[in-house]
């Protein structure tokens, strides 16, 4: 019998099967946006994605409520400004009623003011409309895995909040309530007290109270200064 030293040695290499990634189930999406051109373009793109099984749409708060019940979506892409109401308030309403649905705020509004408000309302992510469409798909994947999605732009702004610019003299809107911010935004858009009251379904007297609160919180001397600050903020692309 040949010894081990005399025997030829042929190492046996076993091929290990590479683990196959677990495919994510197809996702049903509801797009809530009151701009038909933007909405249809996004839906057309989503319907071409392998991850998406179906894509419903709604152009208003009322339509969104019905679509949630009819389409039973996994993910809602929610515009924060709708013609008949606010997407932020709708998010706050739907999140506890439908905890199984992941809501991603999709908006043109400045993230450093609205992202944390959207998350507090129950959204699982925030995307600027200026983001590439691929970011929408990344957001859907993230929230369906239980994560929270914020854009790269927002991450940079969070760092700016941690290390603020000491020479910045812009008004600090982070201290405002959601309703106060809505009034400030509408003032910047040139809306009168009566128009704001109609849009927000409030009395003109209540809107005047919000205007007084805005002056105090923002340390502005009078109504003219408030209007000027709101207009400048609006012209900066925050409407």
Phi, psi and omega per residue, in radians:
X1 nan 2.295 -3.131
X2 -1.234 2.471 3.083
X3 -1.279 2.967 3.109
X4 -1.114 -0.568 -3.126
X5 -1.212 -0.541 -3.113
X6 -1.481 -0.314 -3.088
X7 -1.317 2.503 3.029
X8 -1.250 2.477 -3.080
X9 -2.011 2.049 3.120
X10 -2.065 1.763 -3.132
X11 -1.085 2.368 3.129
X12 -1.625 2.115 3.128
X13 -1.809 2.011 3.125
X14 -1.545 2.282 3.084
X15 -1.402 2.072 3.120
X16 -1.526 2.346 3.092
X17 -1.278 2.212 3.105
X18 -1.254 2.316 3.127
X19 -1.090 2.288 3.135
X20 -1.453 2.351 3.113
X21 -1.092 2.421 3.123
X22 -1.296 2.056 -3.107
X23 -1.171 2.423 3.089
X24 -1.337 2.424 3.133
X25 -1.129 2.664 -3.137
X26 -1.147 2.552 -2.982
X27 -1.931 2.361 2.996
X28 -1.670 2.344 -3.014
X29 -2.146 2.492 3.003
X30 -2.076 2.136 3.102
X31 -1.748 2.072 3.130
X32 -1.944 1.871 -3.108
X33 -2.752 2.395 -3.078
X34 -1.608 0.134 3.060
X35 -1.795 1.820 -3.036
X36 -0.987 -0.699 -3.091
X37 -1.139 -0.820 3.121
X38 -1.123 -0.776 -3.091
X39 -1.067 -0.827 -3.096
X40 -1.164 -0.644 3.115
X41 -1.135 -0.740 3.133
X42 -1.163 -0.727 3.140
X43 -1.126 -0.733 3.120
X44 -1.041 -0.728 3.127
X45 -1.193 -0.752 -3.133
X46 -1.089 -0.674 -3.125
X47 -1.149 -0.284 3.110
X48 -1.563 -0.111 -3.093
X49 -1.548 2.355 -3.101
X50 -1.091 -0.521 -3.094
X51 -1.209 -0.451 -3.006
X52 -1.650 2.184 3.132
X53 -1.547 -0.639 -3.138
X54 -2.730 2.739 -3.091
X55 -2.461 1.950 3.089
X56 -1.705 2.952 -3.106
X57 -2.482 2.731 3.071
X58 -2.633 2.457 -3.113
X59 -1.909 0.082 -3.110
X60 -2.710 2.987 3.094
X61 -1.080 -0.787 -3.120
X62 -1.085 -0.784 3.124
X63 -1.134 -0.633 -3.123
X64 -1.116 -0.741 3.136
X65 -1.055 -0.740 3.133
X66 -1.191 -0.722 -3.101
X67 -1.134 -0.596 3.108
X68 -1.072 -0.735 -3.130
X69 -1.274 -0.640 -3.065
X70 -1.428 -0.786 -3.041
X71 -1.533 -0.396 -3.092
X72 0.811 1.068 -3.057
X73 -1.258 2.722 3.001
X74 -1.445 -0.622 -3.086
X75 -2.332 2.425 3.012
X76 -2.008 2.211 2.977
X77 -1.670 1.912 -2.906
X78 -1.927 2.030 2.989
X79 -1.261 2.444 -3.088
X80 -1.430 -0.300 3.118
X81 -2.082 2.014 3.131
X82 -2.113 2.723 -3.045
X83 -1.072 -0.597 -3.081
X84 -1.937 0.327 3.122
X85 2.905 -2.921 -3.092
X86 -1.962 2.282 3.097
X87 -1.107 -0.497 3.116
X88 -1.122 -0.767 3.128
X89 -1.203 -0.634 3.101
X90 -1.149 -0.668 3.072
X91 -1.076 -0.780 3.134
X92 -1.084 -0.540 3.129
X93 -1.354 -0.779 -3.020
X94 -1.365 -0.581 -3.032
X95 -0.984 -0.857 3.126
X96 -1.305 -0.482 3.140
X97 -1.287 -0.565 -3.090
X98 -2.305 1.252 -3.110
X99 -1.117 -0.280 3.140
X100 -1.368 -0.245 -3.128
X101 -1.650 2.287 3.065
X102 -1.628 2.204 -3.131
X103 -1.861 2.250 3.061
X104 -2.042 2.097 3.100
X105 -1.271 2.268 -3.125
X106 -2.205 1.895 -2.953
X107 -2.656 2.864 3.034
X108 -1.643 -0.039 -3.075
X109 -1.270 2.619 -3.114
X110 -1.006 2.157 -3.045
X111 -1.116 -0.660 -3.046
X112 -1.161 -0.245 3.058
X113 -1.755 -0.583 -2.965
X114 -1.867 -0.415 -3.067
X115 -1.070 -0.850 -3.120
X116 -1.180 -0.532 3.083
X117 -1.170 -0.725 3.121
X118 -1.116 -0.729 3.127
X119 -1.152 -0.697 3.102
X120 -1.125 -0.547 3.136
X121 -1.306 -0.279 3.115
X122 2.156 -0.012 3.096
X123 -1.213 2.670 3.119
X124 -1.836 0.023 3.126
X125 -2.952 2.905 -3.141
X126 -2.518 2.247 3.110
X127 -2.288 2.403 2.992
X128 -1.374 2.535 3.119
X129 -1.156 -0.326 3.112
X130 -1.352 -0.169 3.114
X131 -1.190 2.680 3.091
X132 -1.143 2.670 -3.104
X133 -1.074 -0.492 3.113
X134 -1.078 -0.480 3.116
X135 -1.170 -0.531 3.105
X136 -1.118 -0.773 3.133
X137 -1.139 -0.694 3.102
X138 -1.095 -0.685 3.124
X139 -1.132 -0.739 3.127
X140 -1.062 -0.794 3.130
X141 -1.073 -0.760 -3.080
X142 -1.106 -0.856 -3.074
X143 -1.230 -0.526 3.108
X144 -1.237 -0.369 3.067
X145 -1.568 0.067 3.117
X146 1.626 0.093 -3.122
X147 -1.606 -3.141 3.079
X148 -2.065 2.270 -3.072
X149 -1.901 2.215 2.997
X150 -2.254 2.576 -3.103
X151 -1.264 2.883 3.096
X152 -1.105 -0.588 3.109
X153 -1.069 -0.738 -3.132
X154 -1.147 -0.674 3.127
X155 -1.047 -0.718 3.111
X156 -1.139 -0.679 -3.129
X157 -1.226 -0.549 3.065
X158 -1.109 -0.664 3.082
X159 -1.137 -0.643 3.096
X160 -1.142 -0.594 3.097
X161 -1.201 -0.594 3.114
X162 -1.255 -0.664 3.121
X163 -2.081 1.340 -3.039
X164 -1.166 2.685 3.080
X165 -1.356 1.999 -3.060
X166 -1.177 -0.291 -3.093
X167 -1.731 0.049 -3.139
X168 -1.212 2.341 3.141
X169 -2.073 0.352 3.135
X170 -1.315 2.727 -3.128
X171 -1.184 2.517 -3.114
X172 -1.606 1.735 -3.095
X173 -1.550 -0.142 -3.109
X174 -1.126 -0.398 -3.102
X175 -1.402 -0.156 -3.086
X176 -1.387 2.622 3.002
X177 -1.293 2.920 3.131
X178 -1.007 -0.766 -3.109
X179 -1.194 -0.696 3.110
X180 -1.095 -0.679 3.115
X181 -1.157 -0.645 3.083
X182 -1.089 -0.780 3.129
X183 -1.103 -0.770 3.129
X184 -1.048 -0.745 -3.140
X185 -1.102 -0.761 -3.128
X186 -1.223 -0.586 3.035
X187 -1.070 -0.748 3.126
X188 -1.144 -0.442 3.115
X189 -1.466 0.038 3.094
X190 1.538 0.247 -3.139
X191 -1.383 2.484 3.071
X192 -1.424 2.977 3.121
X193 -1.015 -0.764 -3.136
X194 -1.125 -0.725 3.137
X195 -1.148 -0.704 3.112
X196 -1.118 -0.738 3.126
X197 -1.040 -0.757 3.130
X198 -1.148 -0.725 -3.108
X199 -1.160 -0.711 -3.087
X200 -1.637 0.019 -3.134
X201 1.030 0.827 3.099
X202 -2.149 2.918 3.040
X203 -1.434 2.632 3.081
X204 -0.965 -0.613 3.129
X205 -1.106 -0.688 3.113
X206 -1.146 -0.688 3.101
X207 -1.105 -0.700 3.094
X208 -1.072 -0.661 3.093
X209 -1.101 -0.726 3.096
X210 -1.106 -0.665 3.120
X211 -1.109 -0.694 3.100
X212 -1.136 -0.740 3.112
X213 -1.088 -0.670 3.118
X214 -1.088 -0.761 3.128
X215 -1.067 -0.720 -3.128
X216 -1.194 -0.830 -3.082
X217 -1.174 -0.576 -3.109
X218 -1.666 0.047 3.112
X219 0.971 0.813 3.122
X220 -1.805 2.405 -2.990
X221 -1.237 -0.559 -3.057
X222 -2.724 3.136 -3.116
X223 -1.114 -0.589 3.134
X224 -1.132 -0.702 3.122
X225 -1.173 -0.652 3.099
X226 -1.106 -0.804 -3.138
X227 -1.109 -0.694 3.131
X228 -1.130 -0.759 3.133
X229 -1.119 -0.728 -3.141
X230 -1.153 -0.687 -3.140
X231 -1.163 -0.766 3.126
X232 -1.093 -0.715 3.116
X233 -1.123 -0.708 3.129
X234 -1.133 -0.727 -3.138
X235 -1.182 -0.300 3.091
X236 -1.391 0.084 3.075
X237 1.625 0.439 -3.083
X238 -1.860 0.356 3.111
X239 -1.813 nan nan
